[in-house]
Amino acid sequence: MWLALVLPSLAFGWGAGHDAVARAVASRLPQPWCERLQGVTLQQFCADNHYPDSFELFPVERVGPETLDYIRGQGITKRYDLHSDKGRAVAFCMLTRSIKENQPDRALLWLACLAHSTADMAACNHDPVVHIATYGWCTAEWGMKLPGGRAFSKVTPCLDLSWVEKEPWAEAVFERQSDACALKDCGESAAAELLEVMLYGVRGAEGCAPHGPLVLSAAAEWVVAADRHAGERLAEELSALGAWAVARTLRDFQVAVRLASAEPVPEVTPAVLARYETEMDAFVKTRLLPSDLFTQSALTPSGMKGPGIGVLIEPCWRMDEGLFGFGDRVLAVQTVNTLRRRGKNAELVDVRQFLDKGAEMPTLIVPAQRCASYRTLKTETLNKQLRAFLDAGGKVVWVGGGKPLAALCRGMPKDFLVKGDGNAWPVPLGKFRSEKLSVAGGAEWSLAHSPEGSAGWHWPSNPFFFTQDAVSQGVPLARWSGEGQSKCVGLAWPKGKPSVAYLPTYAVSPYVWTVEPPTLAPLRLDLDAAGVAVLEAAMEAL
């Protein structure tokens, strides 16, 4: 339950924007439901649109003992579980059952929960760039400034759907798009409808992909200049995401009414779950990397000559899921853009392509704050391909939040990376904030912003440092120093002819060590001066 107190509601998706979705859904429901959703009942419906943003258990007095037993049997034990793909399907089943049993109050609760979870799937902070901006760049803790000196935190309210209700012309855009996006019940089977509800997790990622960066860019321009054209663009982009959720919630209500008159009531069966797994694996296999708008600048052919530098990346799946960490996709794009601006022949390499066929360029950079198997993307295969890449003479820069894969550790002493006494940093966070980062060649930076913000899933943490034995067998690249301590946190090895370089993510991620602001209008993703220096030290060592 403590997480619900620590993380702001926006960390889960829309904040007050859930009220905007609730009102749009309520006004478009068929009778007698639309008439019922007035006054106090509408207020309760809006409040219940925030119901899943809690780690509390389900109260029996609201859902009933039989429902409570059923959802517990499905593994949905707390309200926050309704964010999951299976949790959303369970909410749909309970909506249908409540309509069938003529329990309108419970039906509206489950409809509100379904609206919340569906809307969250396409919330703009589920785009990794917007997520990093929301919980890092825009926070008061970071204190970053926009051009002209305005606080970056002024952008935050513009990243929530509720912004469209602040101006009549913006609200009109949301109403128009909500009407235009209407979907109809096509009469599919209960199993097919449940599957579609579960797949909103990835359908939402697809829906968000063309809009997230444009929301951020228009929001920054609106805050800086209050330009009406920027405001209209912001209203269009936010409304497209909100209307996506409104349309699907209304269609699902139509489906629930139809299924409530049939037998049996929909169930989340093993067959439905098996089909879901098959569809998810197919999605991971077929989703196109250019579908994510923020990648497109780095996917455009550079036309540059010289030794190729590949940077591994994966498309966006469901929120914070993947082989690598959520922010690693953004770091990959920032790295390619920056290397190109410095005259390097860099390109993004789809990790699926690398897992299948390897890579032929001489150098590979792997942003891996986290690295764990995800569906068909296996760390065992990644390790195998990295070993083959090194055996063929390739060089690898691993930018990570933990220990690198075994293929990169050959020739190093056992336990050459050790964990410090901080939970996520080499030292406790209080000490880490007073540290300095020095890079091979003499450059040095003090911490400009805490690498930990208000909430989110992208923090560039890393608790490891190299032992003295390891340092003696490699080429030091980066060193942490503070309060009389000094630890090597970046190293290339083996010493005579390095083929592997290791850097902690916090040393490369932009704006941890500098006060350089990101360029948002138009959006341009780059590393900062510290990241460039650390990465160049690694490249030179190799």
VEXDREN-2710 file (C-alpha; in Angstrom, 1 decimal):
% VEXDREN-2710
k/r/px/py/pz
1/MET/0.0/0.0/0.0
2/TRP/2.9/2.4/0.6
3/LEU/3.6/2.6/-3.1
4/ALA/0.2/4.2/-3.6
5/LEU/1.2/6.9/-1.2
6/VAL/4.6/7.5/-2.7
7/LEU/3.8/7.5/-6.4
8/PRO/1.5/10.3/-7.7
9/SER/-1.5/9.2/-9.6
10/LEU/-0.1/10.4/-12.9
11/ALA/2.6/7.7/-12.6
12/PHE/0.0/5.2/-13.6
13/GLY/-1.3/7.0/-16.6
14/TRP/-3.7/10.0/-16.8
15/GLY/-4.2/11.9/-13.5
16/ALA/-7.2/14.2/-13.5
17/GLY/-7.6/13.2/-17.2
18/HIS/-9.5/10.1/-16.0
19/ASP/-12.3/12.4/-15.0
20/ALA/-12.4/13.8/-18.6
21/VAL/-12.6/10.2/-19.9
22/ALA/-15.4/9.4/-17.3
23/ARG/-17.5/12.4/-18.3
24/ALA/-17.1/11.7/-22.0
25/VAL/-18.1/8.0/-21.5
26/ALA/-21.0/8.9/-19.3
27/SER/-22.5/11.4/-21.7
28/ARG/-22.4/8.9/-24.6
29/LEU/-23.8/5.8/-22.9
30/PRO/-27.2/4.6/-24.0
31/GLN/-30.3/5.1/-21.9
32/PRO/-31.2/4.5/-19.1
33/TRP/-27.5/4.6/-18.2
34/CYS/-26.8/8.1/-19.5
35/GLU/-29.7/9.5/-17.5
36/ARG/-28.6/7.6/-14.4
37/LEU/-25.1/9.1/-14.6
38/GLN/-26.1/12.6/-13.4
39/GLY/-25.3/14.5/-10.2
40/VAL/-24.0/12.4/-7.3
41/THR/-23.9/9.3/-9.4
42/LEU/-21.7/11.0/-12.0
43/GLN/-19.4/12.2/-9.2
44/GLN/-19.0/8.7/-7.9
45/PHE/-18.4/7.4/-11.5
46/CYS/-15.6/10.0/-11.9
47/ALA/-14.1/9.0/-8.5
48/ASP/-14.3/5.3/-9.4
49/ASN/-12.3/6.1/-12.6
50/HIS/-9.4/6.4/-10.2
51/TYR/-10.3/3.2/-8.4
52/PRO/-7.4/1.0/-9.8
53/ASP/-4.8/3.6/-8.6
54/SER/-4.6/2.0/-5.2
55/PHE/-2.9/-1.0/-3.7
56/GLU/-5.8/-1.6/-1.3
57/LEU/-7.8/-4.8/-1.3
58/PHE/-11.3/-4.9/-2.8
59/PRO/-13.9/-4.1/-0.2
60/VAL/-16.6/-6.8/0.0
61/GLU/-19.3/-4.3/0.5
62/ARG/-18.7/-2.8/-3.0
63/VAL/-18.1/-5.9/-5.1
64/GLY/-20.0/-8.6/-3.1
65/PRO/-18.6/-11.8/-1.6
66/GLU/-19.1/-14.0/-4.7
67/THR/-17.4/-11.6/-6.9
68/LEU/-14.6/-11.2/-4.4
69/ASP/-14.0/-15.0/-4.4
70/TYR/-14.0/-15.1/-8.2
71/ILE/-11.5/-12.3/-8.8
72/ARG/-9.2/-13.6/-6.1
73/GLY/-9.4/-17.0/-7.9
74/GLN/-8.2/-15.2/-11.0
75/GLY/-5.2/-13.8/-9.1
76/ILE/-6.6/-10.2/-9.0
77/THR/-6.2/-9.5/-5.3
78/LYS/-5.8/-5.7/-5.1
79/ARG/-7.2/-2.8/-7.0
80/TYR/-4.0/-2.0/-8.8
81/ASP/-4.1/-5.4/-10.4
82/LEU/-6.8/-4.1/-12.7
83/HIS/-4.0/-2.3/-14.7
84/SER/-2.8/-5.7/-15.9
85/ASP/-4.1/-7.2/-19.2
86/LYS/-5.7/-10.0/-17.3
87/GLY/-7.1/-7.6/-14.7
88/ARG/-8.8/-5.6/-17.4
89/ALA/-10.4/-8.8/-18.8
90/VAL/-11.7/-9.7/-15.3
91/ALA/-13.2/-6.2/-14.9
92/PHE/-15.0/-6.8/-18.3
93/CYS/-16.4/-10.1/-17.0
94/MET/-17.6/-8.4/-13.8
95/LEU/-19.2/-5.6/-15.8
96/THR/-21.1/-8.2/-17.9
97/ARG/-22.1/-10.2/-14.8
98/SER/-23.4/-7.1/-13.0
99/ILE/-25.5/-6.1/-16.0
100/LYS/-26.9/-9.6/-16.2
101/GLU/-27.8/-9.6/-12.5
102/ASN/-29.3/-6.1/-12.7
103/GLN/-26.8/-4.5/-10.3
104/PRO/-26.3/-1.1/-11.9
105/ASP/-24.1/0.4/-9.1
106/ARG/-21.7/-2.5/-9.4
107/ALA/-21.9/-2.4/-13.2
108/LEU/-20.9/1.3/-13.1
109/LEU/-18.0/0.6/-10.7
110/TRP/-16.6/-2.1/-13.1
111/LEU/-17.2/0.1/-16.1
112/ALA/-15.2/2.9/-14.4
113/CYS/-12.4/0.5/-13.6
114/LEU/-12.4/-0.7/-17.2
115/ALA/-12.3/2.9/-18.5
116/HIS/-9.4/3.7/-16.2
117/SER/-7.3/0.7/-17.2
118/THR/-8.1/1.2/-20.9
119/ALA/-7.3/4.9/-20.8
120/ASP/-4.0/4.2/-19.1
121/MET/-2.9/2.0/-21.9
122/ALA/-2.7/5.0/-24.3
123/ALA/-1.8/7.7/-21.8
124/CYS/1.1/9.8/-23.2
125/ASN/3.4/9.1/-20.3
126/HIS/3.5/5.5/-21.5
127/ASP/5.6/6.8/-24.3
128/PRO/9.2/6.5/-22.9
129/VAL/10.3/10.0/-23.9
130/VAL/7.2/11.6/-22.2
131/HIS/7.7/9.3/-19.3
132/ILE/11.3/10.5/-18.7
133/ALA/10.3/14.1/-19.2
134/THR/7.3/13.8/-16.7
135/TYR/9.2/12.1/-13.9
136/GLY/12.7/13.6/-14.5
137/TRP/13.0/16.7/-16.6
138/CYS/9.7/18.3/-15.4
139/THR/10.0/17.6/-11.7
140/ALA/10.7/20.4/-9.2
141/GLU/13.5/18.2/-7.8
142/TRP/15.4/18.6/-11.1
143/GLY/14.6/22.3/-11.4
144/MET/15.3/22.5/-15.1
145/LYS/14.5/25.6/-17.1
146/LEU/12.8/26.1/-20.5
147/PRO/14.0/28.6/-23.0
148/GLY/13.3/32.1/-21.6
149/GLY/13.8/30.9/-18.0
150/ARG/10.3/29.4/-17.2
151/ALA/10.4/26.3/-15.0
152/PHE/10.3/23.0/-16.8
153/SER/7.7/21.8/-14.3
154/LYS/5.1/24.1/-15.9
155/VAL/5.0/21.5/-18.7
156/THR/3.7/18.8/-16.4
157/PRO/0.0/19.8/-16.3
158/CYS/0.0/20.0/-20.1
159/LEU/0.9/16.3/-20.3
160/ASP/-2.4/15.1/-18.8
161/LEU/-5.6/14.8/-20.7
162/SER/-7.3/17.1/-18.2
163/TRP/-5.5/20.0/-19.8
164/VAL/-8.1/20.0/-22.7
165/GLU/-10.8/21.0/-20.2
166/LYS/-9.1/24.2/-19.3
167/GLU/-9.9/26.0/-22.6
168/PRO/-13.3/25.8/-24.3
169/TRP/-11.7/25.5/-27.8
170/ALA/-9.5/22.6/-26.5
171/GLU/-12.4/20.8/-24.9
172/ALA/-14.3/21.1/-28.2
173/VAL/-11.5/19.2/-29.9
174/PHE/-11.8/16.4/-27.4
175/GLU/-15.6/16.2/-27.8
176/ARG/-15.2/16.2/-31.6
177/GLN/-12.6/13.4/-31.6
178/SER/-14.6/11.4/-29.1
179/ASP/-17.5/11.4/-31.4
180/ALA/-15.4/10.7/-34.5
181/CYS/-13.7/7.7/-33.0
182/ALA/-16.9/5.8/-32.1
183/LEU/-16.7/2.0/-32.5
184/LYS/-19.5/-0.5/-32.9
185/ASP/-20.0/-3.9/-31.4
186/CYS/-19.3/-6.3/-34.3
187/GLY/-20.9/-9.3/-32.6
188/GLU/-17.7/-11.3/-31.9
189/SER/-17.7/-14.2/-29.5
190/ALA/-17.1/-13.7/-25.8
191/ALA/-13.6/-15.2/-26.1
192/ALA/-12.7/-12.9/-28.9
193/GLU/-14.0/-9.8/-27.1
194/LEU/-12.0/-10.8/-23.9
195/LEU/-8.9/-11.2/-26.0
196/GLU/-9.3/-7.8/-27.5
197/VAL/-9.7/-6.2/-24.1
198/MET/-6.6/-7.9/-22.9
199/LEU/-4.6/-6.7/-25.9
200/TYR/-5.4/-3.1/-25.2
201/GLY/-2.0/-3.2/-23.3
202/VAL/-0.2/-3.3/-26.6
203/ARG/-2.9/-1.7/-28.8
204/GLY/-2.5/1.3/-26.5
205/ALA/1.3/1.4/-27.1
206/GLU/0.5/1.4/-30.9
207/GLY/-2.1/4.1/-30.4
208/CYS/0.3/6.3/-28.3
209/ALA/3.4/5.8/-30.5
210/PRO/2.5/8.6/-33.1
211/HIS/1.4/11.1/-30.5
212/GLY/3.6/11.0/-27.3
213/PRO/6.6/13.1/-28.6
214/LEU/4.2/15.5/-30.3
215/VAL/2.4/16.1/-27.0
216/LEU/5.6/16.9/-25.3
217/SER/6.8/19.2/-28.0
218/ALA/3.5/21.1/-28.3
219/ALA/3.2/21.4/-24.5
220/ALA/6.7/23.0/-24.2
221/GLU/5.9/25.4/-27.0
222/TRP/2.6/26.3/-25.4
223/VAL/4.2/26.9/-22.0
224/VAL/7.0/29.1/-23.5
225/ALA/5.0/31.2/-25.8
226/ALA/1.3/30.5/-25.1
227/ASP/1.0/30.2/-28.9
228/ARG/-2.6/29.3/-30.0
229/HIS/-1.3/27.1/-32.8
230/ALA/0.8/25.1/-30.3
231/GLY/-2.2/24.9/-28.0
232/GLU/-4.4/23.6/-30.8
233/ARG/-1.7/21.0/-31.7
234/LEU/-1.5/19.9/-28.1
235/ALA/-5.4/19.6/-27.9
236/GLU/-5.4/17.5/-31.0
237/GLU/-2.7/15.1/-29.8
238/LEU/-4.0/14.7/-26.3
239/SER/-7.6/14.3/-27.6
240/ALA/-6.6/11.6/-30.0
241/LEU/-5.3/9.5/-27.0
242/GLY/-8.3/10.3/-24.8
243/ALA/-10.8/9.5/-27.6
244/TRP/-9.0/6.2/-28.2
245/ALA/-10.0/5.2/-24.6
246/VAL/-13.5/6.6/-24.8
247/ALA/-14.3/4.8/-28.0
248/ARG/-13.1/1.4/-26.6
249/THR/-14.8/1.8/-23.3
250/LEU/-18.2/2.6/-25.0
251/ARG/-17.8/-0.3/-27.4
252/ASP/-17.0/-2.7/-24.5
253/PHE/-20.1/-1.5/-22.7
254/GLN/-22.2/-2.4/-25.8
255/VAL/-20.5/-5.8/-25.9
256/ALA/-21.1/-6.4/-22.2
257/VAL/-24.8/-5.6/-22.6
258/ARG/-25.1/-8.1/-25.5
259/LEU/-23.2/-10.8/-23.7
260/ALA/-25.2/-10.3/-20.5
261/SER/-28.3/-11.5/-22.4
262/ALA/-26.6/-14.7/-23.4
263/GLU/-25.2/-17.8/-21.7
264/PRO/-22.8/-18.3/-20.2
265/VAL/-21.3/-15.1/-18.7
266/PRO/-17.8/-14.5/-20.2
267/GLU/-14.9/-16.2/-18.3
268/VAL/-11.2/-15.7/-18.4
269/THR/-10.5/-19.3/-19.3
270/PRO/-7.2/-21.1/-19.9
271/ALA/-8.0/-21.1/-23.7
272/VAL/-8.4/-17.3/-23.7
273/LEU/-5.1/-16.9/-21.8
274/ALA/-3.3/-19.2/-24.2
275/ARG/-4.6/-17.3/-27.2
276/TYR/-3.5/-14.1/-25.5
277/GLU/0.1/-15.5/-25.1
278/THR/0.1/-16.4/-28.8
279/GLU/-1.0/-13.0/-29.9
280/MET/1.5/-11.3/-27.6
281/ASP/4.4/-13.3/-29.1
282/ALA/3.2/-12.5/-32.6
283/PHE/3.1/-8.8/-31.6
284/VAL/6.6/-8.9/-30.3
285/LYS/7.7/-10.6/-33.5
286/THR/6.0/-8.2/-36.0
287/ARG/5.9/-4.7/-34.4
288/LEU/7.8/-2.3/-36.6
289/LEU/10.5/-0.2/-34.9
290/PRO/9.7/2.9/-37.0
291/SER/6.1/2.8/-35.5
292/ASP/7.6/4.6/-32.4
293/LEU/7.8/8.2/-33.5
294/PHE/10.8/9.1/-31.3
295/THR/13.0/6.6/-33.1
296/GLN/12.5/8.0/-36.6
297/SER/15.3/10.6/-36.5
298/ALA/17.8/7.9/-35.7
299/LEU/16.4/5.5/-38.3
300/THR/16.8/7.9/-41.2
301/PRO/19.9/6.8/-43.2
302/SER/22.9/9.0/-42.2
303/GLY/24.7/8.7/-45.5
304/MET/28.0/8.8/-43.5
305/LYS/31.1/6.8/-44.2
306/GLY/33.5/5.1/-41.9
307/PRO/33.4/2.2/-39.4
308/GLY/29.8/1.4/-38.4
309/ILE/28.6/1.8/-34.9
310/GLY/25.4/-0.1/-34.0
311/VAL/23.2/0.7/-31.0
312/LEU/20.8/-2.0/-29.9
313/ILE/17.1/-1.0/-29.4
314/GLU/13.7/-2.8/-29.2
315/PRO/10.3/-1.4/-30.1
316/CYS/7.9/-0.4/-27.4
317/TRP/5.6/-3.2/-26.2
318/ARG/3.3/-2.9/-23.2
319/MET/4.3/-0.2/-20.6
320/ASP/7.8/-0.9/-19.1
321/GLU/8.1/-4.3/-20.6
322/GLY/10.9/-5.6/-22.7
323/LEU/14.3/-7.2/-23.0
324/PHE/15.9/-4.0/-21.9
325/GLY/14.8/-1.2/-19.6
326/PHE/12.0/1.3/-20.4
327/GLY/14.4/4.3/-20.8
328/ASP/17.0/2.3/-22.8
329/ARG/15.1/2.9/-26.0
330/VAL/15.4/6.6/-25.5
331/LEU/19.1/6.4/-24.6
332/ALA/19.7/4.4/-27.8
333/VAL/18.2/7.1/-29.9
334/GLN/20.0/9.8/-28.0
335/THR/23.3/7.9/-28.6
336/VAL/22.8/7.5/-32.3
337/ASN/21.8/11.1/-32.9
338/THR/24.7/12.4/-30.9
339/LEU/27.3/10.2/-32.6
340/ARG/26.0/11.3/-36.0
341/ARG/26.3/14.9/-35.1
342/ARG/29.9/14.2/-34.2
343/GLY/30.5/12.7/-37.6
344/LYS/30.2/9.0/-36.6
345/ASN/28.5/6.4/-38.8
346/ALA/26.0/5.2/-36.2
347/GLU/22.7/3.4/-36.6
348/LEU/20.0/1.8/-34.6
349/VAL/20.0/-2.0/-34.7
350/ASP/16.7/-3.8/-33.9
351/VAL/17.6/-6.3/-31.2
352/ARG/15.3/-8.9/-32.9
353/GLN/17.6/-8.7/-36.0
354/PHE/20.7/-9.1/-33.8
355/LEU/19.2/-12.1/-32.0
356/ASP/18.4/-13.7/-35.3
357/LYS/21.5/-12.8/-37.4
358/GLY/24.0/-11.0/-35.3
359/ALA/25.6/-7.8/-36.7
360/GLU/28.5/-7.0/-39.1
361/MET/29.6/-3.5/-37.9
362/PRO/32.8/-3.4/-35.9
363/THR/31.3/-1.8/-32.7
364/LEU/28.1/-2.4/-30.8
365/ILE/26.7/-0.2/-28.0
366/VAL/24.1/-1.9/-25.8
367/PRO/22.0/0.4/-23.5
368/ALA/20.8/-2.1/-20.9
369/GLN/19.7/-0.5/-17.6
370/ARG/17.8/-3.8/-17.2
371/CYS/18.4/-7.0/-19.2
372/ALA/16.0/-9.9/-18.7
373/SER/14.2/-12.3/-21.1
374/TYR/11.0/-11.0/-22.5
375/ARG/8.7/-13.5/-24.3
376/THR/10.6/-14.6/-27.5
377/LEU/13.5/-12.3/-26.7
378/LYS/15.9/-14.4/-24.7
379/THR/19.0/-13.3/-22.8
380/GLU/20.6/-16.7/-23.6
381/THR/20.3/-15.8/-27.3
382/LEU/21.6/-12.3/-26.7
383/ASN/24.6/-13.8/-24.8
384/LYS/25.3/-16.2/-27.6
385/GLN/25.2/-13.6/-30.3
386/LEU/27.4/-11.2/-28.3
387/ARG/30.0/-14.0/-27.9
388/ALA/30.0/-14.6/-31.6
389/PHE/30.3/-10.9/-32.3
390/LEU/33.3/-10.6/-30.0
391/ASP/34.9/-13.8/-31.5
392/ALA/34.6/-12.2/-34.9
393/GLY/36.6/-9.2/-33.7
394/GLY/33.7/-6.9/-32.8
395/LYS/33.9/-4.4/-29.9
396/VAL/31.0/-3.9/-27.3
397/VAL/30.1/-1.0/-25.1
398/TRP/27.7/-2.1/-22.4
399/VAL/25.8/0.8/-20.7
400/GLY/24.1/-1.0/-17.9
401/GLY/22.4/-0.9/-14.5
402/GLY/23.8/-4.3/-13.4
403/LYS/26.3/-6.9/-14.3
404/PRO/26.9/-7.5/-18.0
405/LEU/26.1/-10.8/-19.7
406/ALA/28.6/-13.6/-19.3
407/ALA/29.9/-13.3/-22.9
408/LEU/31.4/-9.9/-22.0
409/CYS/33.1/-11.1/-18.8
410/ARG/35.5/-13.6/-20.3
411/GLY/39.1/-13.1/-19.0
412/MET/38.0/-11.1/-16.0
413/PRO/38.5/-12.2/-12.4
414/LYS/35.6/-13.8/-10.6
415/ASP/33.3/-11.2/-8.9
416/PHE/35.2/-8.4/-10.7
417/LEU/32.1/-6.2/-10.2
418/VAL/30.9/-5.8/-6.6
419/LYS/27.7/-4.2/-5.2
420/GLY/28.2/-1.1/-3.1
421/ASP/26.3/-0.4/0.1
422/GLY/23.7/1.7/-1.5
423/ASN/20.4/0.1/-2.7
424/ALA/20.7/1.3/-6.3
425/TRP/23.9/3.3/-6.3
426/PRO/27.5/2.5/-5.3
427/VAL/26.9/4.3/-2.0
428/PRO/23.7/5.3/-0.2
429/LEU/21.8/7.9/-2.2
430/GLY/22.6/10.7/0.2
431/LYS/26.3/10.2/-0.4
432/PHE/25.8/9.6/-4.1
433/ARG/24.3/13.1/-4.4
434/SER/27.5/14.7/-3.2
435/GLU/29.7/12.8/-5.6
436/LYS/31.8/13.7/-8.7
437/LEU/32.2/11.8/-11.9
438/SER/35.7/11.9/-13.4
439/VAL/36.3/10.6/-16.9
440/ALA/39.5/9.3/-18.5
441/GLY/41.2/12.3/-20.0
442/GLY/40.6/14.6/-17.0
443/ALA/37.0/15.9/-17.4
444/GLU/35.0/16.0/-14.2
445/TRP/31.4/16.7/-13.3
446/SER/29.5/17.2/-10.1
447/LEU/25.9/15.8/-9.8
448/ALA/23.5/18.4/-11.3
449/HIS/20.3/16.4/-10.7
450/SER/19.4/13.5/-8.6
451/PRO/19.2/10.4/-10.8
452/GLU/16.0/9.6/-8.9
453/GLY/12.9/11.6/-9.4
454/SER/9.3/11.7/-8.2
455/ALA/8.2/8.4/-9.8
456/GLY/8.7/6.3/-12.9
457/TRP/10.4/3.3/-14.3
458/HIS/13.5/4.6/-16.0
459/TRP/15.9/5.8/-13.4
460/PRO/19.6/5.3/-14.4
461/SER/20.7/3.4/-11.3
462/ASN/23.6/1.1/-10.9
463/PRO/25.0/-0.1/-7.5
464/PHE/28.2/-1.8/-8.9
465/PHE/31.9/-0.8/-9.0
466/PHE/35.0/-2.6/-10.0
467/THR/37.4/-4.3/-7.7
468/GLN/41.1/-3.2/-7.6
469/ASP/42.0/-6.6/-9.1
470/ALA/39.7/-5.9/-12.0
471/VAL/41.0/-2.3/-12.5
472/SER/44.6/-3.6/-12.7
473/GLN/43.5/-5.8/-15.7
474/GLY/41.6/-3.2/-17.6
475/VAL/41.6/0.5/-18.7
476/PRO/39.7/2.8/-16.3
477/LEU/37.1/4.9/-18.0
478/ALA/35.0/6.6/-15.3
479/ARG/35.4/7.0/-11.5
480/TRP/33.1/8.1/-8.8
481/SER/34.6/10.1/-5.9
482/GLY/33.1/11.7/-2.9
483/GLU/33.5/12.0/0.9
484/GLY/37.0/10.6/0.8
485/GLN/36.1/7.6/-1.4
486/SER/36.9/6.8/-4.9
487/LYS/35.5/3.9/-6.9
488/CYS/36.1/2.8/-10.5
489/VAL/32.6/2.5/-12.2
490/GLY/33.6/2.4/-15.8
491/LEU/36.2/0.0/-17.3
492/ALA/37.4/-1.4/-20.6
493/TRP/39.1/-4.9/-20.8
494/PRO/41.3/-6.7/-21.3
495/LYS/44.1/-4.2/-20.7
496/GLY/46.3/-5.0/-23.6
497/LYS/43.7/-4.9/-26.3
498/PRO/40.2/-4.0/-25.0
499/SER/37.2/-5.5/-26.7
500/VAL/34.6/-4.7/-24.0
501/ALA/33.8/-1.4/-22.3
502/TYR/31.4/-1.1/-19.4
503/LEU/29.7/2.1/-18.3
504/PRO/26.9/2.7/-15.7
505/THR/23.8/4.1/-17.2
506/TYR/23.9/7.1/-14.8
507/ALA/27.2/8.2/-16.4
508/VAL/25.8/8.4/-19.9
509/SER/22.1/9.4/-19.3
510/PRO/21.6/13.1/-20.1
511/TYR/21.1/15.8/-17.5
512/VAL/22.3/13.9/-14.5
513/TRP/25.6/15.7/-14.5
514/THR/24.8/18.9/-16.5
515/VAL/22.2/21.6/-16.5
516/GLU/21.9/21.5/-20.3
517/PRO/18.2/21.5/-21.1
518/PRO/16.7/19.1/-23.7
519/THR/15.5/20.6/-26.9
520/LEU/11.7/20.0/-27.1
521/ALA/10.2/22.3/-29.7
522/PRO/10.9/20.7/-32.0
523/LEU/11.9/17.6/-30.1
524/ARG/15.6/16.6/-30.5
525/LEU/17.0/13.7/-28.5
526/ASP/20.7/14.0/-27.7
527/LEU/23.3/13.1/-25.0
528/ASP/24.7/15.9/-22.9
529/ALA/28.4/16.9/-22.6
530/ALA/29.0/14.4/-19.8
531/GLY/27.5/11.5/-21.7
532/VAL/29.5/12.4/-24.8
533/ALA/32.8/12.5/-22.8
534/VAL/32.1/9.1/-21.0
535/LEU/31.0/7.4/-24.2
536/GLU/34.0/8.8/-26.2
537/ALA/36.4/7.6/-23.5
538/ALA/34.9/4.1/-24.0
539/MET/35.1/4.3/-27.8
540/GLU/38.7/5.5/-27.7
541/ALA/39.7/2.7/-25.3
542/LEU/38.3/0.2/-27.8
END
